[in-house]
Amino acid sequence: MAVYDDAGDLAELPSLAAWQVVSLVLGGTGVVVNFLMIVLLISTPSLRKDFLLFTVMTFGDLTNSLGISLMGIDRLQIYNEAMETGVFRNQTPWNCAMKPFNGIRIFGNMLPPAVQVTMAFERIICICFPLFYRNVYSKAEKPIAAACLLLSVAVVAVGFGISWHLGYRTVVKFDCGRKATFSKPYTTFIYFFETIGYMLALAATSFACLRILAMQSKDKRSAHLKKTRCYIALTLMSTVLVALPNINSILEAYLVTWISNVISRPALFALMTVGDLANSLAIGLIAIDHIQIYNEALETGVFKNQTPWGCAMKPSNGLRVFGNMLPTTVQVAMAIERIMCVCFPLFYRNVYSKAEKPIAAACIFWSVAVVAAGFSISWHLGYSTLVRVECGRKATFSIPYTTFIYIFESTGYILAFAGTSFAWLRILAMQAKE
């Protein structure tokens, strides 16, 4: 067996060992909590009947927690041995696959997203196709649960097949991570499956919730809304805690070099994406608010007009203005950065390239300042003015303010496009001269 010895790594062993204790404790806690939940779900007849898929998903979370605990124990042993001997002993893929935590973790990675997607579509079918759900789908819960289990086992089996094919010929890192054990493409598939699965489940469950809110009958709504809200909370937590970190893992595995070449300022690009996310979230909140308004009007027969300050208190308006301002501001900053880099390379290298954080902070500050100005206008209008029920931006913040937002967005995007095009043509001209 090959030996790996690195003094820098050896010096970090005490802190690494401490982190494995944390993994062991957290994983063990997850095992206990999920085990108690499974016992509760199985021992209660009504829960066993209505929450079979939830029980299967909990079993997947239990196996994932168990895998994390076993991984912590294994790596703690490796680090303790290295502290005694002064060396790390590298492994082969098949040796790593024989360690139980790898297969258990893959199973625990696959099963919960598969079940959550199934649960989300079960809600959609229940709401949109009630007759088909009652006659067919509701009777197929056990086969669906079995299919989720079979898919997870099949993916684990494929991973072991890859590891067996790699055999003892390839030497991999001592800690036996999933990439080292099952290959980089296979692990990337796991990341993609988890990420897309949780996001798809969140989107489908959110659609089901909106569909329920659109129902005219309050009795029908209350019958479905409680379970769907529970699913939304579950899929949202999974997306935030699992899917988004997995995106980071995919970027680290494949796209870091590509991003650094294509995107000159990754922090600014990330900031622009935050602005787009805020804008998208605001549009979703507006849709929910309008559905509630229209449902209330259908029941009462009247629309209740609003005041500017009452509209401003709805989170969608401020969030949307922030989402309008930030991406535009960042794109202009990125275009100017490209022009500086191409036309004034010395100034760019010595000054501008070191100012990424202040530039990002200035973009955020400008966007927040514009939102604050809008709220001050709305507060000045107060409760004395009546506006339309939908609480649009013109009604909330005044027509001149909203016109400024439109002009800023339009002019900003045009300037960003013109500046980036100029920088690109300048680069082509420089290449032609060379």
Legacy VTK file of the C-alpha trace (Angstrom):
# vtk DataFile Version 3.0
C-alpha trace
ASCII
DATASET POLYDATA
POINTS 434 float
0.000 0.000 0.000
1.293 3.430 -0.870
2.098 5.845 1.896
1.327 9.552 1.914
3.239 11.803 4.320
2.680 15.543 4.465
3.853 17.562 7.445
1.307 20.292 6.782
-1.531 17.786 6.833
-0.150 16.042 9.913
-0.071 19.354 11.786
-3.825 19.738 11.195
-4.738 16.318 12.584
-5.992 17.414 16.026
-8.523 19.855 14.512
-9.537 17.303 11.856
-10.087 14.681 14.541
-12.249 17.131 16.500
-14.437 17.668 13.437
-14.952 13.929 13.113
-16.236 13.873 16.684
-18.738 16.561 15.637
-19.796 14.404 12.651
-20.163 11.415 14.960
-22.340 13.331 17.449
-24.541 14.991 14.809
-24.963 11.763 12.866
-25.795 9.866 16.045
-28.372 12.482 16.996
-29.925 12.147 13.538
-30.078 8.367 13.913
-31.865 8.597 17.282
-34.359 11.274 16.164
-35.228 9.514 12.906
-35.508 6.139 14.642
-37.997 7.573 17.158
-39.981 9.125 14.302
-40.116 5.802 12.454
-41.289 4.001 15.603
-44.016 6.625 16.088
-45.144 6.428 12.449
-45.203 2.634 12.359
-46.826 2.114 15.772
-49.735 4.508 15.115
-52.266 2.914 12.698
-53.613 6.207 11.294
-50.106 7.590 10.692
-48.934 4.289 9.211
-51.722 4.448 6.647
-51.493 8.135 5.677
-47.736 8.693 5.960
-46.128 5.626 4.377
-43.984 7.702 2.017
-42.983 9.998 4.865
-41.884 6.912 6.825
-39.776 5.715 3.889
-38.183 9.164 3.598
-37.420 9.162 7.330
-35.725 5.791 6.885
-33.555 7.369 4.186
-32.626 10.226 6.548
-31.788 7.647 9.221
-29.411 5.792 6.880
-27.784 9.070 5.849
-27.238 10.004 9.500
-25.867 6.519 10.187
-23.480 6.882 7.244
-22.219 10.211 8.602
-21.637 8.635 12.045
-19.765 5.658 10.592
-17.697 7.994 8.425
-16.792 10.013 11.523
-15.694 6.857 13.368
-13.619 5.625 10.403
-11.825 8.940 9.853
-11.240 9.401 13.560
-9.430 6.038 13.543
-7.399 7.113 10.485
-6.333 10.400 12.104
-5.485 8.752 15.423
-3.338 6.194 13.603
-1.639 8.950 11.610
-0.879 10.903 14.791
0.813 7.784 16.208
2.720 6.683 13.076
3.264 10.006 11.309
1.901 8.725 7.964
-1.367 8.435 6.062
-2.027 5.142 4.320
-3.747 5.642 0.972
-6.452 3.275 -0.214
-7.858 1.726 -3.390
-11.462 2.290 -4.599
-12.543 -1.253 -3.758
-11.022 -1.069 -0.263
-12.956 2.167 0.267
-16.182 0.595 -1.026
-15.829 -2.151 1.588
-16.122 0.455 4.310
-19.831 0.413 5.236
-20.371 4.163 5.470
-19.968 4.783 1.714
-22.783 2.532 0.536
-25.043 3.575 3.410
-24.487 7.264 2.654
-25.258 6.853 -1.063
-28.499 5.061 -0.175
-29.322 7.861 2.276
-28.535 10.475 -0.387
-30.811 8.885 -3.002
-33.914 7.831 -1.073
-35.120 11.150 0.501
-35.117 13.230 -2.729
-36.788 10.382 -4.648
-39.532 10.195 -2.015
-39.934 13.986 -1.782
-40.461 14.265 -5.546
-43.048 11.471 -5.301
-44.811 13.215 -2.395
-44.904 16.529 -4.265
-46.447 14.992 -7.375
-48.882 13.073 -5.174
-50.153 16.447 -3.926
-50.463 17.788 -7.491
-52.375 14.726 -8.692
-54.623 14.839 -5.616
-55.550 18.486 -6.274
-55.587 18.645 -10.072
-56.872 15.142 -10.897
-58.939 14.082 -7.858
-60.836 11.319 -9.675
-57.649 9.636 -10.946
-56.068 10.084 -7.532
-59.011 8.464 -5.729
-59.398 5.536 -8.126
-55.788 4.756 -9.054
-52.976 6.705 -7.415
-54.131 6.475 -3.786
-54.092 2.667 -4.052
-50.540 2.535 -5.434
-48.671 3.985 -2.434
-46.920 0.734 -1.513
-45.655 0.032 -5.078
-44.463 3.660 -5.306
-42.578 3.341 -2.004
-41.069 0.053 -3.223
-40.009 1.749 -6.480
-38.195 4.510 -4.520
-36.371 1.876 -2.468
-35.496 -0.134 -5.578
-34.124 2.951 -7.359
-31.909 3.804 -4.389
-30.591 0.243 -4.097
-29.932 0.128 -7.862
-27.885 3.346 -7.750
-25.832 1.991 -4.826
-25.259 -1.241 -6.780
-24.041 0.744 -9.800
-21.592 2.578 -7.550
-20.199 -0.688 -6.206
-19.916 -1.966 -9.781
-17.816 1.072 -10.714
-15.663 0.670 -7.613
-15.148 -3.043 -8.343
-14.149 -2.186 -11.928
-11.546 0.288 -10.612
-10.431 -2.472 -8.233
-7.034 -2.322 -6.586
-5.191 -0.686 -9.497
-5.944 2.936 -8.611
-4.569 4.543 -5.453
-6.901 7.137 -3.918
-6.796 9.476 -0.950
-6.803 7.932 2.520
-10.153 9.387 3.677
-12.174 7.358 1.103
-14.540 10.105 -0.008
-17.294 9.358 -2.487
-15.368 10.733 -5.468
-12.368 8.566 -4.617
-14.525 5.487 -3.990
-17.039 5.594 -6.830
-15.444 8.000 -9.382
-16.040 11.688 -10.000
-18.817 11.318 -12.660
-20.840 8.966 -10.436
-20.600 11.315 -7.446
-21.563 14.247 -9.660
-24.680 12.302 -10.687
-25.551 11.913 -6.983
-25.123 15.673 -6.451
-27.290 16.459 -9.493
-29.975 13.961 -8.466
-30.204 15.417 -4.964
-30.137 19.024 -6.132
-32.656 18.655 -8.967
-34.826 16.313 -6.896
-35.186 18.674 -3.940
-35.687 21.746 -6.137
-38.252 19.944 -8.291
-40.068 18.790 -5.147
-40.105 22.373 -3.821
-41.419 23.741 -7.122
-44.115 21.068 -7.436
-45.259 21.461 -3.837
-45.372 25.257 -4.211
-47.491 24.832 -7.345
-49.848 22.568 -5.417
-50.116 25.181 -2.653
-50.944 27.937 -5.155
-53.520 25.659 -6.760
-55.138 25.095 -3.350
-55.222 28.846 -2.630
-56.964 29.352 -5.976
-59.821 27.064 -4.891
-62.997 29.022 -4.199
-64.256 26.805 -1.402
-62.616 27.369 1.998
-63.600 23.860 3.085
-61.736 22.319 0.162
-58.733 24.533 0.794
-58.377 23.652 4.476
-58.598 19.932 3.685
-55.471 20.052 1.503
-53.536 23.085 2.726
-52.232 21.720 6.041
-50.496 18.702 4.501
-49.162 20.733 1.563
-47.699 23.397 3.862
-45.898 20.649 5.748
-44.478 19.365 2.444
-43.359 22.884 1.472
-41.499 23.345 4.766
-39.864 19.953 4.289
-38.770 20.527 0.691
-37.602 24.077 1.454
-35.368 22.843 4.283
-33.985 20.091 2.045
-33.278 22.588 -0.731
-31.478 25.018 1.575
-29.550 22.428 3.607
-28.727 19.872 0.883
-29.397 21.100 -2.651
-27.571 24.437 -2.414
-24.417 22.958 -0.784
-24.470 20.301 -3.519
-24.395 23.037 -6.164
-21.257 24.336 -4.469
-19.738 20.826 -4.602
-20.506 20.541 -8.322
-18.919 23.935 -8.961
-15.826 22.952 -6.992
-15.554 19.659 -8.879
-15.986 20.915 -12.443
-16.639 24.595 -12.946
-14.235 26.591 -10.782
-11.639 26.989 -13.547
-14.288 27.630 -16.178
-16.006 30.257 -14.055
-12.748 32.034 -13.284
-12.013 32.244 -17.028
-15.486 33.235 -18.220
-16.667 35.391 -15.311
-14.123 38.028 -14.416
-15.567 38.803 -10.992
-17.316 35.768 -9.443
-18.408 37.736 -6.353
-20.209 40.331 -8.470
-21.830 37.594 -10.531
-23.035 35.914 -7.325
-24.389 39.266 -6.097
-26.303 39.737 -9.349
-27.786 36.269 -8.898
-28.954 37.245 -5.393
-30.765 40.203 -6.946
-32.430 37.947 -9.517
-33.441 35.581 -6.713
-35.001 38.476 -4.753
-36.928 39.566 -7.838
-38.203 36.027 -8.485
-39.230 35.600 -4.848
-41.096 38.918 -4.972
-43.020 37.834 -8.080
-44.042 34.626 -6.292
-45.206 36.590 -3.230
-47.181 38.965 -5.476
-48.935 35.994 -7.087
-49.881 34.564 -3.670
-51.107 37.972 -2.465
-53.243 38.506 -5.594
-54.776 35.037 -5.302
-55.795 35.771 -1.716
-57.254 39.159 -2.721
-59.288 37.683 -5.588
-60.548 34.767 -3.487
-61.686 37.181 -0.787
-63.444 39.327 -3.421
-65.202 36.248 -4.826
-66.521 35.425 -1.357
-67.471 38.967 -0.250
-68.300 40.557 -3.615
-66.147 43.651 -2.930
-62.556 44.758 -3.356
-60.984 46.494 -0.374
-58.870 49.411 -1.504
-55.515 50.029 0.137
-53.327 52.940 1.209
-49.730 53.473 0.010
-48.251 52.690 3.422
-50.458 49.630 3.802
-49.168 48.405 0.425
-45.558 49.135 1.407
-45.945 46.840 4.388
-46.444 43.900 2.028
-42.968 42.303 1.648
-43.286 41.776 -2.102
-42.991 45.486 -2.997
-39.728 46.325 -1.247
-38.219 42.981 -2.242
-39.130 43.549 -5.880
-37.617 47.043 -6.009
-34.416 45.644 -4.495
-34.482 42.853 -7.112
-34.964 45.445 -9.859
-32.068 47.633 -8.728
-29.314 45.199 -7.726
-28.839 43.142 -10.948
-28.812 46.289 -13.094
-26.265 48.007 -10.855
-24.018 44.936 -10.781
-24.133 44.485 -14.556
-23.062 48.107 -15.076
-20.218 47.592 -12.572
-19.114 44.409 -14.370
-19.152 46.179 -17.766
-17.047 49.067 -16.389
-14.663 46.512 -14.890
-14.154 44.922 -18.338
-13.498 48.321 -19.925
-10.979 49.181 -17.196
-9.238 45.840 -17.639
-8.928 46.252 -21.411
-8.255 49.989 -21.734
-6.367 50.805 -18.519
-4.592 47.566 -17.527
-2.097 49.232 -15.161
-4.797 51.070 -13.192
-6.924 47.935 -13.218
-4.106 45.749 -11.871
-2.967 48.156 -9.164
-6.266 49.640 -8.000
-9.519 48.401 -9.518
-8.882 44.648 -9.237
-8.420 44.967 -5.471
-11.714 46.805 -4.966
-14.181 43.974 -5.597
-15.633 43.929 -2.072
-16.099 47.725 -1.864
-17.746 47.685 -5.327
-20.091 44.873 -4.269
-20.892 46.728 -1.025
-21.585 49.920 -3.009
-24.033 48.033 -5.278
-25.905 46.678 -2.241
-25.885 50.075 -0.494
-27.250 51.825 -3.603
-30.052 49.267 -3.996
-31.002 49.478 -0.298
-30.918 53.299 -0.462
-33.351 53.327 -3.395
-35.685 50.946 -1.527
-35.469 53.180 1.565
-36.333 56.233 -0.575
-39.392 54.391 -1.866
-40.533 53.553 1.660
-40.071 57.178 2.744
-42.292 58.323 -0.173
-44.901 55.733 0.782
-44.744 56.789 4.444
-45.185 60.435 3.385
-48.304 59.476 1.401
-49.414 57.549 4.492
-53.013 56.472 4.943
-54.646 59.576 3.468
-54.559 58.354 -0.153
-56.568 55.396 -1.401
-54.963 53.246 -4.111
-55.951 50.195 -6.125
-56.350 46.850 -4.438
-53.412 45.157 -6.244
-50.805 47.425 -4.548
-48.620 47.873 -7.632
-45.401 49.832 -7.452
-46.968 53.017 -8.850
-49.721 52.880 -6.257
-47.299 52.054 -3.451
-44.365 54.386 -4.166
-45.812 57.018 -6.567
-45.601 57.306 -10.360
-42.371 59.421 -10.490
-40.491 56.952 -8.267
-41.637 53.945 -10.296
-40.718 55.775 -13.525
-37.211 56.273 -12.130
-36.978 52.493 -11.515
-38.045 51.782 -15.105
-35.567 54.315 -16.547
-32.738 53.068 -14.326
-33.321 49.443 -15.347
-33.615 50.220 -19.055
-30.655 52.590 -19.169
-28.539 50.345 -16.946
-28.994 47.217 -19.044
-28.384 49.158 -22.276
-25.197 50.711 -20.845
-24.024 47.330 -19.558
-24.578 45.757 -22.985
-22.837 48.656 -24.760
-19.885 48.636 -22.348
-19.397 44.880 -22.561
-19.668 44.972 -26.370
-17.076 47.759 -26.513
-14.690 45.752 -24.322
-15.193 42.669 -26.525
-14.515 44.632 -29.748
-11.439 46.159 -28.116
-10.131 42.669 -27.308
-10.764 41.500 -30.895
-8.858 44.534 -32.209
-5.907 43.786 -29.914
-5.844 40.154 -31.016
-5.908 41.196 -34.697
-2.871 43.435 -34.149
-0.946 40.597 -32.519
LINES 1 435
434 0 1 2 3 4 5 6 7 8 9 10 11 12 13 14 15 16 17 18 19 20 21 22 23 24 25 26 27 28 29 30 31 32 33 34 35 36 37 38 39 40 41 42 43 44 45 46 47 48 49 50 51 52 53 54 55 56 57 58 59 60 61 62 63 64 65 66 67 68 69 70 71 72 73 74 75 76 77 78 79 80 81 82 83 84 85 86 87 88 89 90 91 92 93 94 95 96 97 98 99 100 101 102 103 104 105 106 107 108 109 110 111 112 113 114 115 116 117 118 119 120 121 122 123 124 125 126 127 128 129 130 131 132 133 134 135 136 137 138 139 140 141 142 143 144 145 146 147 148 149 150 151 152 153 154 155 156 157 158 159 160 161 162 163 164 165 166 167 168 169 170 171 172 173 174 175 176 177 178 179 180 181 182 183 184 185 186 187 188 189 190 191 192 193 194 195 196 197 198 199 200 201 202 203 204 205 206 207 208 209 210 211 212 213 214 215 216 217 218 219 220 221 222 223 224 225 226 227 228 229 230 231 232 233 234 235 236 237 238 239 240 241 242 243 244 245 246 247 248 249 250 251 252 253 254 255 256 257 258 259 260 261 262 263 264 265 266 267 268 269 270 271 272 273 274 275 276 277 278 279 280 281 282 283 284 285 286 287 288 289 290 291 292 293 294 295 296 297 298 299 300 301 302 303 304 305 306 307 308 309 310 311 312 313 314 315 316 317 318 319 320 321 322 323 324 325 326 327 328 329 330 331 332 333 334 335 336 337 338 339 340 341 342 343 344 345 346 347 348 349 350 351 352 353 354 355 356 357 358 359 360 361 362 363 364 365 366 367 368 369 370 371 372 373 374 375 376 377 378 379 380 381 382 383 384 385 386 387 388 389 390 391 392 393 394 395 396 397 398 399 400 401 402 403 404 405 406 407 408 409 410 411 412 413 414 415 416 417 418 419 420 421 422 423 424 425 426 427 428 429 430 431 432 433
